[in-house]
Amino acid sequence: MDKNATLSDQEKWDQTCSELQKQISPDAYQRWFLPLQFIQYSNSEIFLGIENSIYQFWIEENYLDTLRGCLELHWEANTGIQFVVVSNQEEKSKPSLSQEVSQAKRNGSQSKSLRSIAGDLIPRYTFDSFVVGLNNQFAHAACIAVSKTPAKTYNPLFIHGAVGLGKTHLMHAVGHEVFKVKKNARIVYVTSEQFTNEFVSAIQHGELVKFRKRFRQADALLIDDVQFFAGKDRSQEEFFHTFNALFDGNKQIVLTSDSPPSDVDNLEQRLVSRFEWGLTAELQPPDIETRMAILKAKADKLDVLLGDSVLLFIAERVKANIRRLEGALNRVAAWAALNERKITQDQVEDLLKDFIQEEARHIVTIELIQKRITEEFDLRMSDMTSKRRPNNIAIPRMVAMYLSRRLTSKSLQEIGDAFGGRDHGTVLHACRSVEDRISNDPTLRQQVHHITQKLETNS
């Protein structure tokens, strides 16, 4: 007999907490899990009371997988988690669920239904929670258009940009919106790596028919990080036929990548051409105004009051991507909530010193790359933009283009413009040539590695 069957729900939660204490630090448990209140277990979901939404965001960002693993030891597999903000009075008198808990149950059942039909869409990734700025307004507008009329406006929609700029957020938002328009829509969201893993598993277990049915009967297929298809010939072949089946059936396809279709190395040309059939939209790093808007929206969501000077300090120093920006705010908000007092700029700077140091290491510009290359190869800055092509100039210039593509978020065209107005194709050719040379020339490989280290550490 299963010993868990004889335990009350509260006892199961107590055992879950005991398991959590074994897996995380005492300080983390004391700060984030000890204040949690078990409310009830209902319809395969556990309801946990929290003092404010900061606890939810911090646990979801840092300990969600650990919490789920501990829950599975004492509850049924895939137990859902619902956080409910409760007041102290509600915590003391709990003969029945509060109105907030009832609302959470309704939201929980809706999100569970959404997950079962739409795949693992993240509930908070909606258009309402996406902050629009000059850096992303075109991609945002394209996603809105696609979600209103799937497969009729832009198909496929290809979104590209550097890590942490909101590609996945927009893709999930499209999924949520399509689901609103068509309640029974079959929405499938996976990363390219998940697609490949499922494909391999289907081959191993003789379940290709089931695999193809899952993907080719979708009303909307959302594939994240398609650059990881590169070099996987059989996966590319399978996805090629999946793409054709969906496109011919007037089903919406949304794809994301860290670069435009033509810039993804080792991707079959027939896939590149199909990715370019619809609309390609780029996400750029957010400007200071957009970063401030993101921080204010996030602070409101966390229900934490931070002064504009604190938010401005964060916005000015964390520029690389939105994910790091939100991570920095979460840390500051958590400190302010736990200490229950106003935070000073000096305290913010101390809390975020690792963010600031990391950010400084990653501020690499094309001009800085050109400068380092000229120093390494004993050239003049004018050689970076000249039309001269002797090997002692051409090869270092190609290396500079290669590093500009690797270490900055600039497009191929922007890189070409910085090297004397060269076109997109010239830059791409330079990058591929350098990759070939690095694989065959240990001396050049060591030089490039040395320059990269100096650029990334600002030394």
N, C-alpha and C positions, 0 to 999 in steps of 0.2 A: 504494500500500500504506500502511495506517495505521502511522505510525512508532511508536505506542504498542504495537503488536502485537509489536515486536522487543525491547521493554524488559522487564526482570524486574519483579516486583511491588515489590521494594525500590526500584528506580530510579524507578518510577512514583510511589512515596510521596515520594522525594526531590524529584521535580519538583513534586509537590503542595505540599510545604513551601516550595519556592522561590516558587511562586505566592502562597502565604499571606503570605510576607514582603513582597510587593508591596502587599498589601491591608490589612494591619494595622500598627500601630505597632511599632517594634523592641522596645520594652519589653514589649508584650503578647505578641509572638512569643517573646521570651526567657523570659517567666514561664510561659506556658501551653502552648506548642506544642513548644519545644525539648526538654522532658523526655519527650514522648510517644515510645513505642517501637512501631515497626511490627512486628506479630506475623505476620499472614498475611492473605491475601485468599481467601475461600472462599464459594461459593454466593451471589455478588453482595453479600457483606458484607465490610467491612474491619475487622479486629480490631486495636485500638490499646491498648498497655499504658500504664497510668497509675500513679503512685506512691500516690495515694489518691483517694477519691471526690470530693474538693473540685475536682479538675481537671475531672472529668466535669460536675459541676453548673455550674461557671463557664463552661466552653466551651459547654454546652447553652444557658445563659441569655444569653450575650453574642456567641458567634461561630459558632453552629451553621449558620446560613444561609451564612455566608462559607466555612466548611469544606466544606459540601456543594457550593457553586459551584466551588471549586477541585478537588474530587474529580471532578466531572463532566468536567473538561478532560482527565483522564488515565484515568478508569475508565468503566464503563458507566453510563448514566443511572440515577438512583434507587438508587445504591449505598447499602446500609445501613451504619450505623456501630455498632460494639459496643466499649465501653470495658471493659477488664479490669484490675483492680487486681493488680499483680505486685510481688513483692519484688525487691530488688537481686540476689539470688542467681539468681532466675529470669531476670532480664534478661541475666546474663552467660552462662548456659548454656541455650541454646534450640534443642536438636536437635528437640524435639517440643513440642507445646502442653501447658501445665500443666493440672491438673484444673480450675482456675478457667476457663481458656479453653474447655475442653470444655463446661463448664456454660454459659458465655456463648453458645456455638454453639447449644446446645439451647434456651436462652432466646430467642436471636435467631430461630431457625426458628419457634418458637412465636409470637413477636410478629409475624413477617413474615406467618405464616398468618392471625393475627388481623387485621392491617391489610388483607389482601387481601379478607377477608370483611366485616370490621366497619368499614372506612373508617379515617380517621386518628385512631384513639383513642390517647391518650397513655398509654404503659405505666405510668408512675408515678402516674397519677390513679386510684387505687383506693380502696375503702372502708377498707382497712387503713392507708393513708397519710393518711386524713382525720381531723383532730382534732376531736372532738365537744365542744361546750360549750353553755351556755344559749342562745347566740345562734343556733345552727344545729341543735339537736337534733331539732326537729320536722321540718325539711326533710330531715335525714339519715334519720330513721325512715321518712318517706314514700318516699324513694328506695330504701331497703332493701326495703320492702313491694312496690314496683313491680317491682324486679329479681327478686324471688322468684316473683311471679305476674304476668307482663306482661299488660297489657290487662284484667286481672280485678279489680284493686284500685282504682287511681286512673288514669283515662284521660280526658283528658290530665293529666299532672302539670306544673304551671306553677310554676317557681321564680323568684323575683324578689329583687333586692337591689342594693346599690351595687356599683361596680367593685371587683374584687379580694377578694370575700368567700367565694369557693368555688363559685359556680354552675357554672362549667365543670367543675371537679373532680368535683362530684357527678354531673353529666350523664355524664361519661366513665366514672365508677365504675359507674353503672347499665348502660352499654353492656358493660363488661367482665363484670359479673355475669350479665347476660342471656346473654352468649356462653358462660359456664361452664355455665349451665342447659341451653342448646340449642346444641350445637357447630356446627351448620350455619346458625345464625340469620343473617339478612341485616340487619346493623345499619348504618344510614346516619347519620353525624354531619356536619353542615355548619352554618355560620353563615347567618343570613338573607341576608347580603350574597353569600355563595357561591351560595346557592339562586337569588338574583336573577341573578347573573352567568351561571350555567349555563343558566337559563331564556332569557335574552337570546341566548346563544350558540346554543342549540337552535333558536330562531326563525330566526336568521340563516343557519344551516346546514341547515335543514329536518330537524332531528333531534328533534322534539317527542315522537315515539313512544318513542324511546330514553330521553329525559329522563324521561318519565312512568313508564316501566317501572322505571327506577332508583329513583324515590322511592315509587311506589305499590305496589311489590312488597316493600317493606322489612318485616321483622318488628318492627323498632323504629326509629322516626325521631326523631332528636335534633336539634333546631334551636336554635342559640344566638343570643341577642341579637335577639329578634323585633321589638324596637322599631324596628329599621332597615327593617322592611317599611312603616313609616309613609310615606304619600304615594306609594307605588309601586303604583298601582291594578292594573296587569296582573299584577304579581307576587302581590299579595293575592288576585286572582281565581284564579290558578293554584294557590296554596297552599290556598285554600278548598276546591277540588275534590280536591286531594291529601289534605287533612285528612279530608274526608268518606269518601274511598275507604279510607283506613287505619282510620278509626274503625268504619266499617260492616264491615270485614273483621276486626275484633277484633285489631288490631295496636296496639302501645304507641306513644304519642306523648309526648315530653318536651320542654318548651319553657323557655327562660330569657329574662329581660328585666330591665331596670334598675328597672322599676316594675310594679305590678299591671296586669292586662289593661285594666281600665276607665280607667287613667291614661295609657295610651299614646296620644299625640295622633295624629290623622289615620289611625287604624286603623279599618277598616270594622266596623260594629256586629255584623254577622253573624260576623266572626272573633272579636270580643270575647266574644260569647255562647258560642261554642264553646270558647274558651280557659277559660271559667269552668264548663264542664260537669263537669270532674273536681275536682282538688284544687289549691288555690293555697297555696304555702308560701313564707314570707319568710325571708331571711337578714339578720341584724343584724350590726353591727360587733362583733368579739370583745371580751369583757371582759378584764381584766388576767390573770385565772387562765388563761383560754383562750389568750391570747397567750403566756404562759409555757410552757404545755403544747406549743404549736406550736413554739416555739423549741427546747425540749428534744428533741422528736421529730426536728426537722430537724438539730440538732447531732449526735444519735446517728447519723442517716443519713449525715452527712458524716464521721463518725468523728473529730470534733474535740472536744477537751476545753476547755470554757469555763466559768469559775466562775459560780455562781448570781448573783453580784452583777453580772456583765457581762450575763447574760441579762435580769436584772431591769431594768437600765439601758436596754436596747434595748426591752423590753416597755413600759416607762413612757413612752418618748418617741416610739415609732412606733405610732400607734393607728389610722390611717386605714383600712388594709386589710391583708389577709394577704400579698398580693403584695409590698407595700413592706416588710413585716416580714421576710419571707424574703430579700428583696434585701439588707436591712441585715445580716442574719446572714451571708449569703454573703460580703459584703465583709469583715466582721470575721474570719470563719473562714479566708478566703484569706490575710489578713495574718498570722494566727497560724501557719498551716501553712508559709508561705513563710519566715517569720522564725524559726520553731522555738523560740519562747520565749513565756512567759506574757504576755498582753496586759493592760495596766492600763486603768482606767476613763478616765483622761485621754486615752489613745491611742484608745480606743473613741469618745470624744466628738469627737476630731479627725477620725477616719475617717468619722464619720456626720454631720458638721456640715451637709452639704447636705440630708440626710434630715430632720434636726431643724428646720432653717430652713423647709423645704417643709412639714413637718407643722404648724409654728406658723402658717403662712399659711392653712392649711385648717381650723383649729379655729374654725368659725363656728357659733354657736348661734342659735336663734330669738330669744332675749332680746337678743342683740347686734344682730341685724337690726332688731328693733323699736326699739332705742335709736337706731340710725343713721337710721332713717326719721323718728323724731320730731324728731331734730336737723335733718335736711334740710328737713322740711316745717313746722317750728315747731309741733309738737303736744305733747301730754302723753302719758305712757306709758299712762294710763288710756284714751285714745282708741283704742288698739290692741285693747282687749277690750270696749269699750262697744257698745251697740246703735244708737248714733246713726249716721245715714246721709247727712248732707250731703256734697257732693262733696269739700270740702276735707279731710274725714276719711276718707270711704269709699275714695277713689282711693289715697291713701297706704297705707291698711290693706291694700288688694288688692295693692299693690306689695310690701308686707312678706310677704304670703302667697306671692306669686310667687317672691320671693327665697328664702324658707324652703324651698320645694320644690326650687329649683335648687341651693342651696348647703349644704343639710343632708341627712342620710339619713333624716329623719323621714317617717313615713307621712302621708297626707292627714288621717287622723283625728287623729294627734298634733298636726299643725299647727293643725287646727281647734280642738282643746282649748286650745291656747296663745293663741288669739284669741277667748277668751270662750265656749268651748264650741260653736263653729260646726261644722256637720256636714261630712262628706266632700264632698258635692255643692257646698256653698258655696265651699269652698277651690278645687275644680276649676274652678268658674265664674269665680272671681277670677283664677286663673292664665290662663285663656283670654282673659278680658277685657283683662288687662294686655298679653298678647301682641298682641292686635288694636290696642290703643292705641299700643303701641311702634312698630308698623309704620306708623302713620299720624301720629304726633305726634313730630317730631324733638326737641322740648324735653324731653318725658318720656323719650324714648329716651336722651338725653344724661344726664339725672338718674339713671336706673337704672344706666347704665354707670358713672357716677362713684361711686355708692354701692357697686356691686359691687366696683370696684377698691379702695375703702377697706376693705371687709370682707375681701377676699382678702389684703390686705397688712397687716391689723391696724393701719391708720394712722388 
